[in-house]
Amino acid sequence: MESRIPLCSRSAAEVAARRVAAAIDELLARSLSDERRAIASELIVATIVRGLQENVTINGKLWHEIPEVEDPLQDMDMASLDKTRNNYITTVAGKRRRYPKRILNHFVRELKAERECLKLYHPYLPKSLKKECNTVVCGESVDDAKHKELSERVTCLATETSAVMKLLPSMLTKVDNLCKAVESTNGMATGGTNAIVHSPSVEVTPVGEAHAGLQLPGTPLKVSAERHSLLRPRAQPDEQRRVTLRRRLAVDMSPE
């Protein structure tokens, strides 16, 4: 069995040894002189330290295996660690409440100083550039003339754009009416042709009897083309159709 006394901290054992040595020193001071008391105190302290080294273990290790400088948190128990943690939390919380107010004053002063420095700043312009800026064209500087010209152009463009946007709905309506008129004209022409071709009441005179004196070409394609031309209804003259279409377009394009 292990005969040594287990301890948790070397520094705590040294503190206890110093307390014991101080108590023995007080007892020796009552009965011995100073010289003899000092010699006896040294012997007693050496004996206590040697006894600790031989009869004590620190966390399962021997005395000489433990470093002289230890982590201060290593010697504490859980209650001490909790207390230390709470103290740290309290300290940090107090700093979070106090330090922003302290820093704010310095921050405001720094901002004021920066603004004052900006007021003292004057941009540097070369003399040649100043002369160009001061030149006058028609009673105005170059920059003013360019700015005025640009403003006039922008105003004209805005006016033209507004006028176009106002006319756009009416133009779209007129284009739609024009498309409808063209579609209706084509439909009427196609419908009339189909009615004449497919109508059972139309009597078609044989080509040979109607045109007995005509000499048709012998090519089959030409004969077929001639027959189709004879079967087609007589269309209106081109000039009359153009006049009718122009009248319809004039009615559709007239302003409302």
Secondary structure, DSSP 8 states (H G I E B T S, - for coil): ---SEEES-HHHHHHHHHHHHHHHHHHHHHHS-HHHHHHHHHHHHHHHHHHHHHHEEETTB-GGGS-SS--TTTT--HHHHHHHHHHHHHHHHHHHHHHHHHHHHHHHHHHHHHHHHHHH------HHHHHHHH-EETTEEHHHHHHHHHHHHHHHHHHHHHHHHHHHHHHHHHHHHHHHHHHHHHHHHHHHHHHHHH-TT-----HHHHTTT----S-HHHHHHHHHHHHS-----HHHHHHHHHHHHHHHHS--
